[in-house]
Amino acid sequence: MGSRYAIGLDYGTNSVRALIVDVADGREIATAIWTYAHGHQGVVLDKDPNLARQHPADYLKGAEVTILEVLAFAAKTVPGFKSESVVGIGVDTTGSTPMPVGADGIPLALDPKWTANPNALAWLWKDHTGWAEAAEITKLAAEIRPQYLAKIGGTYSSEWFYSKILHCIRTAPEVFDAAYSWIELEDFVPAALSGTLAPGKFIAGICAAGHKAMYNTAWGGYPDKEFLAKLDPKLAGLRDHLTPRVKDVSSAVGGLSAEWAKKTGLPAGIPIAVGAFDCHLGAIGAGVKPGVLVKIIGTSTCDITVKVNTDKLADVPGVCGIVNGSVLPGYFGLEAGQSAVGDIFNWFVEYVKPAGLGHVELTAEADKLKPGESGLVALDWNNGNRTILVDQRLTGLLLGQTLYTTPAEIYRALVEATAFGALTIINRFEEYGVKIDEVINCGGIAEKNAFIMQLYADVTGRPMKVSRSAQTPALGSAIAAAVVAGAHKDFASAQAAMTGLKEVVYQPDAAAHAVYAELYTIYRTLHDAFGTTSGAANLAPVMKRLMDIRDRVRSA
Amino acid sequence: MGSRYAIGLDYGTNSVRALIVDVADGREIATAIWTYAHGHQGVVLDKDPNLARQHPADYLKGAEVTILEVLAFAAKTVPGFKSESVVGIGVDTTGSTPMPVGADGIPLALDPKWTANPNALAWLWKDHTGWAEAAEITKLAAEIRPQYLAKIGGTYSSEWFYSKILHCIRTAPEVFDAAYSWIELEDFVPAALSGTLAPGKFIAGICAAGHKAMYNTAWGGYPDKEFLAKLDPKLAGLRDHLTPRVKDVSSAVGGLSAEWAKKTGLPAGIPIAVGAFDCHLGAIGAGVKPGVLVKIIGTSTCDITVKVNTDKLADVPGVCGIVNGSVLPGYFGLEAGQSAVGDIFNWFVEYVKPAGLGHVELTAEADKLKPGESGLVALDWNNGNRTILVDQRLTGLLLGQTLYTTPAEIYRALVEATAFGALTIINRFEEYGVKIDEVINCGGIAEKNAFIMQLYADVTGRPMKVSRSAQTPALGSAIAAAVVAGAHKDFASAQAAMTGLKEVVYQPDAAAHAVYAELYTIYRTLHDAFGTTSGAANLAPVMKRLMDIRDRVRSA
């Protein structure tokens, strides 16, 4: 038997990537990227800065274009490769990115009648138009269904499923009324590839359902109708049209349809794995298992670990999501994250533009400094705080400036702030019984930035390891494909064969860590003072009052 | 009788200015500037960044050069002007800027034996080598002479007389032992011009003596010998050589000596007024009187007002100096200040270099913003806080950054922070019974920057007026000269005749002030949290711990 391959499809914010992986050893033999055609860099915008939509046609076109490209490349470059060597397809996507669909399961936006209406498009994860509805959902749940909040860190986000749909009900009822149901992007792509979009056939992934739609078998699946009806009777009505078939990534939604086999040249019937979010399959591609924290570091971070689901697991306050099977089958998936990491450094370079220096020069200068020598400390809240405060209405802080403070000192303080934020997440996991023995990093910063990785090691006092693959989400999707195709008996053996680490490991420097341990107590004092009402010094109203004044002035 | 003129000599940090003023109406007919010849821009530096010295020879050379130049210019340009039309000379200087002198009153540094020793030079106001001694003096006074501290805001500064001399005793005893006494620059120049340097002839000004040497008739003049001896017996010995003749600027120290008459061509015997600090005579030149606050705004600010000295005046906590007669005879002089104003804006432009923008571009952009719209607030402590916290170990803070915060927003927040600092000083005066009815600004920023002046009006809710003269210290010195020459019967009538305001008055905008009133409560919350131990939220240790760590790391 020749080599067998799996395809991972990774749907990002601006583009989709296809990756062909050898199921025997994880070797990545071909990759292709296609940027979505609609909107600005694939995102349909509006004068309302909260709005961010995508056109579902791009999702279908992207699958076709990238699959054809990787197959052609592999056929040309890998001896013996044939399309028939592909045994399965896995899919990861952004989320929560729901879209309204008709009674046939087809997105409304693919109907010419609706295609120009932005409310009929997919509501991209970073669409925050439902911010008021999010607050309403959080408030109601706190009053009558506190158990719902306990698994999502205590706050229902404006980025999530019901916030968006409720906002559509309120502001675009003609769209809501024309739709039969709503589907997450994570579920749309596998269903489309397997021809299972129609009601009664369609399978949803536990990842989106559990993390964004408050699906939990402990309370019978989706939130109950009484709860939904208090938000809006139409939302309660929608519950009847949400699929009760919710599975984890060890299942297939079906086989590749004849239509898609024809389009791509792949064998009809090869299994399509249940979809999941990019970070969750990315964690699998990085080698997540109990005791391992995977940090996917980009403009923001996603921090994922798992815990055996037979263990007793207390709720972990401030951790955005705890969902059984959302990452690896048989394990609780725990998802935390930082609202901005690379975005903060980008802000400093692209908005403040200090001395015209770029990341490379600032990094070189910042790397020459010793921990603590600048006298600066910052809070990493320029985009709010996802974990452990779950509060978007927080802002940045820089403290300690003199008349001689330099850009490199500020840059380093911003990097340190994100490291302190990362440590706060690790500490929170461990405080609630989720032991972290190993940290594996992936994403562009982990790949390319030795300064930041070393600083993270020094701040956390833990070795920082880096995933071997530079495209862990697509690799994770390919692993899911390999498992549902039977190429490996389970995820553990698939991960053992197909994932790995880079040789470099950033070891913490004891002297640097000692200084950072001191600085962290200062960070934590400020964190608690400005971010909580339980700190010894309560300055929690400060940032919110400033934002209230700002919003009032800007809207006047 | 033809017009009569007075000369004001203004000794700054880098240069000396001479100004000829018509005593009838304050018209400024000639001015000349000479940069000191020694050191870098007139300041002798060292690898120790705390060290800043000046050569006394520059003070003498500067008087000669600039007086000759203004006389020549006036003779050429003003019909009927003759050197004989000059009726007196006044002198203002930086301070505390003391220098060691021999038994003849001549500075040691003028002796070739000592001229190369930096400790034998004048110890410029911004020399902070005596920082440890300052803390020692404050500590001892707090224990056994709290009344000394009550008049100087509670803390004895490293910039002041005894800190410097005690540091000389400790670190350069050969210099101290070779000196008969020490003289302030403020007193040296008038004594040199009048030939009264010798012990027994020499008169000191109350301004330096009161503000920097803790001279107060309430306790018999200089600090008592018991107190000084506890610091160092040599300091107690020095007290016997400090002149007991201490006067305010309504007195002359003597007449112009024959030697200086010959050097300059001025009439011998014309009176030389007692010297004072630049800000104090600057306040006179700007029109200070009870109810008027004069703000001299430059890299830092000096904020001066006066109160009738028959009034009951409580100590004003945090106000650096309250000295009877230090500004206007017959009034308490009250001196406050901000440690950095223009210096903070300069830091942002010259160190952070945001987007390569200069003050002009940043001002234009910042001026387009509305109060509160950036969501930012800053603390103006990049160089510590002189009033009302009297604490050099404080640092800057910027709060409210998002991923879109711009340089102009930060620049405006820094300007606002200095305005909030200014308001805090005004409020403190009024809280302790020193009513401020009118604010007159002078200095480069007041002259040239309508944006900042309008913002100060909006933040304080008070009209901001600007002094007519652009060189109020030299004008104030000329006013003192006019008074001691008998050209006016007193300072009030001299000021009425010789000072004035520019036509422009910056009126507060009610809507802007309303927003700033809200923002000020936030500023004040942060100010009290980080700057005091009495705020509702006590974060006072934060900045100091960061500085301790920084200092330790830097010195490791």
Interface residues (C-beta under 8 A of the other chain):
Chain A: A340 D343 I344 N346 W347 Y351 V352 K353 P354 A355 G356 K370 P371 G372 E373 S374 G375 L376 V377 N382 N383 T395 G396 L397 L398 L399 G400 Q401 T402 L403 Y404 T405 T406 P407 I410 V515 E518 L519 I522 T525 L526 A529 A536 A537 N538 L539 V542 M543 R545 L546 M547 I549 R550 R552 V553 R554 A556
Chain B: A340 D343 I344 N346 W347 Y351 V352 K353 P354 A355 G356 K370 P371 G372 E373 S374 G375 L376 V377 N382 N383 T395 G396 L397 L398 L399 G400 Q401 T402 L403 Y404 T405 T406 P407 I410 V515 E518 L519 I522 T525 L526 A529 A536 A537 N538 L539 V542 M543 R545 L546 M547 I549 R550 R552 V553 R554 A556
